[in-house]
Amino acid sequence: MKGNREDIIYLDHAATSWPKPESVREAMLQAMEMAGANPGRGSHYMAVQASRVLFNTRRKLAELFNIHNPNDIVYAFNTTLALNMAIKGIVDSGDHIITTMMEHNSVRRPIEYLRQHKQVEVDYLPLDDHGQISISMLEQTIRNHTKLIVVSHSSNLLGSIQPLEEIGRIAKEHQVHFLVDAAQSAGVLGIDVRRMGIDMLAFPGHKGLLGPQGTGGLYIHPSIDLEPLVHGGTGSQSEAIDQPTVRPDRYESGTPNTIGIAGLGAGVDYVLKMTTEQIYSHEWKLTQLLMEGLAQIPGIQILGPSLGEPRSGLVAFYSEKLDSAELAFKLDRKFGIAVRAGYHCTPLAHESAGTAKQGAVRASFGVNSNEREVVTLLAAVRELVDEGLA
């Protein structure tokens, strides 16, 4: 196994981006030195500086997602927490939820918890061969008591991209709330919450936004009052017994990850300067190069949209002869190539793709990925497949 950073070919950006831009590390160090106090809990200089870190990053996120009021963005430690806040905060007993067969467990498990404990009804929409849901089926599935539509912008297994603007239009016409899981799209695909009719947007800070782990957030439309998932100290309305009503304090109990949020702000700056259009184009070209090469290797099957079609910056595949976990293990130990194998916390998508038994190997790209890494991965896969068939 190769141990030096220079020797590692990191192709697991769908799990978390690495390495982070130098500006992210610098922003975190500066925040630790100059804004290391507790934001909102004091009026002294360092506490005020910490509060400014939180607001400045909120403002940058609002610019990226076209959010009118930055205070409608609530920080969370990851997308999973943001999704739990949204789903559990808006759904009541007896409500109906529509979601899809490509959802991550961060969506499925909260929904299944509500099904078991609050008698919530759920419909999982199927996917076609390219990982797309049927818009007409979505509309036909809406009932009088449908409360929420939850859709992943892009599948973390298939790479397929859903038509958010069409879904948002249907949700608005039927007065159903629309929640988007942007775990694989924030910072890579253009997201406009107003144009797309998104009521709530859950996003990670540590993936396409290039920030550190332990960061993320949830946009909540101003007309929506979620029941807070966590109650406690916010630094505001401390004399009140109940949770504050003002945003974002209502949803941000406890000391925040100020240093991490400073890094997130620098990551968002990087994305805004580079633009999501350029980032997507770069990653898409690498997916096409990888797919072209994998198609030439005997027994390799590629999941998701076909060559030339839109997809996010990942490619999942499997070998008809080799175990996916073994293939990924050997790529790491023999070639120093980091990929993800298994079920990717999305068993429903694997059921749809027909890979529930063998799982898949997923290579995912980031802003620093390059063609040389793709060529090296292809040569390694071919060598391992040839060894397995010998």
C-alpha positions in Angstrom: 0.0 0.0 0.0 1.3 3.5 -0.9 1.4 5.9 2.0 2.6 9.2 0.8 0.0 11.8 -0.1 1.7 12.3 -3.5 1.2 8.6 -4.3 -2.5 8.5 -3.5 -5.0 8.7 -6.3 -8.1 9.8 -4.5 -11.3 9.0 -6.3 -13.8 9.0 -3.5 -15.0 12.7 -3.6 -18.7 11.5 -3.5 -17.9 10.5 0.1 -15.9 13.6 1.0 -13.6 15.9 -1.1 -9.9 15.8 -0.6 -7.5 17.5 -0.4 -9.2 20.7 0.6 -8.1 24.0 -1.1 -5.3 25.8 0.8 -7.6 28.7 1.3 -9.9 26.4 3.4 -7.1 25.4 5.7 -6.0 29.1 6.1 -9.5 30.3 6.9 -9.8 27.7 9.6 -6.5 28.5 11.2 -7.3 32.2 11.1 -10.7 31.6 12.7 -9.1 29.5 15.4 -6.6 32.3 16.2 -8.9 35.4 15.8 -12.5 34.2 16.2 -12.2 31.2 18.6 -14.9 32.5 21.0 -18.5 31.3 21.2 -20.7 33.2 18.7 -23.8 34.8 19.9 -22.9 34.2 23.6 -21.1 37.5 24.3 -20.5 41.0 23.1 -16.7 41.0 23.4 -14.5 41.3 20.3 -13.8 37.6 19.7 -17.4 36.6 20.1 -18.5 39.3 17.6 -15.8 38.0 15.2 -17.1 34.5 15.5 -20.6 35.7 14.8 -19.3 37.4 11.7 -17.8 34.2 10.5 -21.2 32.5 10.7 -23.0 35.2 8.9 -20.4 35.7 6.1 -20.6 32.1 5.2 -24.4 32.2 5.3 -24.3 35.1 2.9 -22.0 33.2 0.5 -24.3 30.1 0.6 -27.3 32.4 -0.1 -25.5 33.8 -3.2 -24.7 30.3 -4.4 -28.2 28.9 -4.0 -30.1 32.2 -4.8 -31.6 32.4 -1.3 -33.1 35.8 -0.5 -32.5 35.9 3.2 -29.2 34.3 4.5 -30.9 33.7 7.9 -33.1 31.1 6.2 -30.0 28.9 6.1 -29.5 26.8 9.2 -26.1 25.1 9.9 -26.0 21.4 10.6 -23.0 19.0 11.1 -23.9 17.1 7.9 -26.6 16.4 5.4 -28.0 13.6 7.4 -28.8 15.9 10.3 -30.2 18.5 7.9 -32.5 15.9 6.3 -33.7 14.7 9.7 -34.4 18.2 10.7 -36.5 18.8 7.6 -38.4 15.4 7.5 -39.2 15.1 11.2 -39.9 18.7 11.6 -42.6 19.0 9.0 -44.3 15.6 8.8 -47.2 14.8 11.2 -49.0 11.5 12.0 -51.1 10.3 9.1 -49.3 12.4 6.5 -48.2 11.0 3.1 -44.6 11.3 1.7 -43.4 10.7 -1.8 -39.8 9.9 -2.4 -37.8 7.7 -4.8 -36.0 4.4 -5.1 -32.6 6.1 -5.3 -32.6 7.7 -1.9 -29.8 7.5 0.5 -30.4 6.0 4.0 -30.3 9.5 5.3 -33.7 10.0 3.7 -35.1 6.4 3.9 -34.4 5.7 7.5 -36.1 8.9 9.0 -39.0 8.2 6.7 -39.3 4.6 7.8 -39.0 5.7 11.4 -42.0 8.0 10.8 -43.9 5.2 9.0 -43.4 2.9 12.1 -44.0 5.4 14.9 -46.3 8.0 13.4 -48.3 5.9 10.8 -46.9 8.0 8.0 -47.7 6.7 4.5 -44.9 6.4 2.0 -44.6 5.9 -1.8 -41.2 5.1 -3.3 -41.2 6.0 -7.0 -39.3 3.6 -9.3 -36.4 4.6 -11.6 -36.0 3.9 -15.3 -32.8 2.3 -16.8 -31.1 5.7 -16.7 -31.9 6.5 -13.1 -34.8 8.9 -13.8 -38.1 9.1 -12.1 -41.3 9.5 -14.1 -42.8 13.0 -13.8 -46.2 11.8 -14.8 -46.1 9.0 -12.2 -45.0 11.6 -9.5 -48.1 13.7 -10.2 -50.4 10.7 -10.2 -49.0 9.6 -6.8 -49.9 12.8 -5.0 -52.9 12.4 -2.7 -55.0 14.8 -0.7 -52.9 14.3 2.4 -49.5 14.3 0.7 -47.3 16.5 2.8 -43.8 16.2 1.4 -41.9 15.2 -1.8 -38.3 14.3 -1.1 -35.8 13.9 -4.0 -32.1 13.5 -4.2 -30.8 15.9 -6.9 -28.3 13.4 -8.0 -27.9 9.7 -7.1 -24.7 8.8 -5.2 -24.8 5.4 -7.0 -26.1 6.1 -10.5 -25.0 9.7 -11.0 -28.4 10.5 -12.6 -29.7 14.0 -12.2 -33.4 14.7 -11.5 -35.4 17.6 -13.1 -35.8 19.7 -10.0 -37.6 22.6 -11.7 -40.3 20.2 -13.1 -40.7 18.5 -9.7 -40.9 21.9 -7.9 -43.6 23.1 -10.3 -45.7 20.0 -9.6 -45.2 20.4 -5.9 -46.3 24.0 -5.9 -49.3 23.3 -8.1 -50.5 20.7 -5.5 -49.4 22.7 -2.5 -46.9 20.0 -1.4 -43.6 20.8 0.3 -40.5 20.0 -1.7 -37.3 18.9 0.0 -34.1 18.3 -2.0 -31.1 16.2 -0.9 -28.1 18.0 -2.5 -25.5 15.7 -1.0 -24.0 15.0 -4.5 -24.9 18.2 -6.2 -24.1 21.2 -4.0 -21.1 23.0 -5.5 -21.2 20.9 -8.7 -24.6 21.5 -10.2 -26.4 24.8 -10.4 -29.1 25.1 -7.7 -31.5 28.0 -7.6 -34.1 27.5 -4.8 -36.4 30.2 -6.1 -36.4 29.1 -9.8 -36.6 25.4 -8.9 -39.4 25.9 -6.3 -37.4 24.2 -3.6 -38.9 24.6 -0.1 -36.0 23.0 1.8 -32.5 22.2 0.6 -30.2 19.9 2.6 -26.5 20.1 1.7 -23.1 19.0 2.9 -20.2 21.3 3.4 -17.5 18.7 3.0 -18.2 17.4 -0.5 -18.7 19.7 -3.5 -18.5 22.8 -1.4 -14.9 21.8 -0.4 -15.2 22.6 3.3 -14.2 20.4 6.2 -16.2 17.5 7.6 -18.7 18.4 10.3 -20.3 21.2 8.2 -23.5 21.4 6.2 -26.9 23.0 6.4 -30.5 23.3 5.6 -32.3 26.0 3.7 -35.9 26.5 5.0 -38.4 28.6 3.0 -39.6 31.5 5.1 -43.2 30.3 5.0 -42.3 27.0 6.7 -42.0 26.7 10.4 -40.3 23.4 11.2 -40.6 21.8 14.7 -37.0 22.0 16.0 -35.3 18.7 16.2 -32.9 19.9 19.0 -33.8 22.3 21.8 -31.4 24.2 24.0 -29.3 27.3 24.4 -29.0 29.6 21.5 -27.6 32.8 23.0 -30.8 34.6 22.3 -34.1 34.9 24.2 -32.3 33.1 27.1 -35.0 34.3 29.6 -37.7 32.3 27.7 -38.6 28.7 28.5 -39.4 27.9 24.9 -37.2 27.7 21.9 -36.6 31.1 20.2 -38.8 31.8 17.2 -36.2 33.9 15.4 -34.1 32.4 12.6 -31.6 30.9 12.5 -31.4 30.6 16.3 -34.6 28.5 16.4 -32.7 25.6 14.8 -29.2 26.1 16.0 -29.0 25.1 19.7 -25.6 24.6 21.2 -22.1 25.8 20.2 -21.6 25.7 16.5 -18.6 24.5 14.5 -17.3 28.1 14.0 -13.9 27.0 12.8 -15.3 24.5 10.3 -17.9 27.0 9.1 -15.0 29.4 8.4 -13.4 26.7 6.2 -16.8 26.2 4.5 -17.0 29.8 3.7 -13.6 29.6 2.0 -14.7 26.5 0.1 -17.9 28.3 -1.2 -15.6 31.2 -2.3 -13.6 28.7 -4.3 -16.8 27.3 -5.9 -18.2 30.8 -6.7 -15.0 31.8 -8.3 -14.6 28.6 -10.4 -18.4 28.4 -11.1 -20.5 25.3 -10.9 -20.7 25.3 -14.7 -17.0 24.9 -15.0 -16.8 22.3 -12.2 -19.5 20.2 -13.6 -18.0 20.3 -17.1 -14.6 19.2 -15.8 -16.0 16.3 -13.8 -18.4 15.2 -16.6 -15.5 15.0 -19.0 -13.7 12.7 -16.6 -16.7 10.4 -16.2 -17.0 10.1 -20.0 -13.3 9.2 -20.3 -13.7 6.6 -17.6 -16.9 5.1 -19.1 -15.2 4.8 -22.5 -12.3 2.9 -21.0 -14.4 0.6 -18.8 -16.6 -0.3 -21.8 -13.5 -1.9 -23.3 -12.8 -4.2 -20.4 -14.4 -7.6 -20.6 -17.1 -8.3 -18.0 -17.4 -4.7 -16.7 -20.9 -3.3 -16.4 -21.5 0.4 -15.9 -24.4 1.8 -13.9 -26.5 4.9 -14.5 -26.9 7.2 -17.6 -25.3 6.1 -20.8 -22.2 7.7 -22.4 -22.9 11.2 -23.5 -25.9 11.8 -21.1 -25.9 14.2 -18.1 -24.6 12.7 -14.9 -22.8 14.0 -11.8 -19.1 13.3 -11.3 -19.1 9.7 -10.4 -19.2 6.3 -12.2 -20.3 3.1 -10.5 -19.5 -0.3 -12.1 -19.0 -3.9 -11.3 -17.2 -6.9 -12.7 -19.1 -10.0 -13.7 -16.3 -12.2 -12.4 -14.7 -10.3 -9.5 -16.3 -9.3 -6.1 -16.7 -5.5 -5.9 -15.2 -5.3 -2.4 -12.2 -7.3 -3.4 -11.7 -5.2 -6.5 -11.8 -2.0 -4.5 -9.5 -3.5 -1.9 -6.9 -4.4 -4.5 -7.1 -1.0 -6.2 -6.2 0.5 -2.8 -3.5 -1.9 -1.6 -1.8 -2.6 -4.9 -2.2 0.7 -6.8 -2.9 3.3 -4.1 -6.3 4.2 -5.7 -9.0 5.2 -3.3 -12.6 4.2 -4.5 -15.7 3.2 -2.6 -17.2 -0.3 -2.9 -20.3 -1.9 -1.4 -23.9 -0.5 -1.2 -23.1 3.2 -0.7 -25.8 3.5 2.0 -28.5 3.3 -0.8 -29.9 -0.2 -0.9 -33.0 0.9 -2.8 -30.9 2.2 -5.7 -29.0 -1.1 -5.8 -32.3 -2.9 -6.0 -33.3 -0.7 -8.9 -30.0 -1.3 -10.6 -30.0 -5.0 -10.1 -26.8 -5.0 -8.0 -28.3 -5.8 -4.6 -26.2 -9.0 -4.4 -22.8 -7.9 -5.7 -22.8 -4.2 -4.9 -20.6 -1.9 -7.0 -17.3 0.0 -7.2 -17.7 3.8 -7.3 -15.1 6.2 -8.6 -16.0 9.8 -8.0 -14.2 13.0 -9.1 -13.5 16.4 -7.7 -12.1 19.7 -8.8 -8.5 18.5 -8.7 -9.1 15.1 -10.4 -7.4 14.7 -13.8 -7.1 12.5 -16.8 -3.9 10.9 -15.7 -5.8 9.5 -12.7 -8.5 8.1 -14.9 -5.9 6.4 -17.2 -4.2 4.9 -14.1 -7.5 3.6 -12.8 -8.4 2.0 -16.1 -5.0 0.2 -16.4 -5.4 -1.1 -12.8 -8.9 -2.4 -13.3 -7.9 -4.1 -16.5 -4.9 -5.7 -14.8 -7.0 -7.0 -11.9 -9.8 -8.3 -14.2 -7.2 -10.1 -16.4 -5.7 -11.7 -13.2 -9.2 -12.7 -12.1 -10.0 -14.3 -15.4 -6.7 -16.1 -15.7 
